[in-house]
Amino acid sequence: MNRGGFSWKRLLGVSKAKSRISRSIGIPFTKSGRQRKIGKIVTGGGCLVVMGFWTVSTMTLLLIITKLIHC
């Protein structure tokens, strides 16, 4: 059973500083935290925003190409 251990980072306050910064900017420092945040955005309606962006971008590009062909 792990009973904890000594940590220089905890002693010097690095862990607390990282925690405060990540909470204030809203972006986790850990890889799993960032992946979890992106997953929430995508499944929580963010996917529709991305799909809308790509649809509008594609349509705009097609309109520009057709205008250039007809000139």
Stockholm file with secondary structure:
# STOCKHOLM 1.0

chainA/1-71         MNRGGFSWKRLLGVSKAKSRISRSIGIPFTKSGRQRKIGKIVTGGGCLVVMGFWTVSTMTLLLIITKLIHC
#=GR chainA/1-71 SS CCCCCCCHHHHHTHHHHHHHHHHHHTCCSSHHHHHHHHHHHIIIIIHHHHHHHHHHHHHHHHHHHHHHHHC
#=GC SS_cons        CCCCCCCHHHHHTHHHHHHHHHHHHTCCSSHHHHHHHHHHHIIIIIHHHHHHHHHHHHHHHHHHHHHHHHC
//
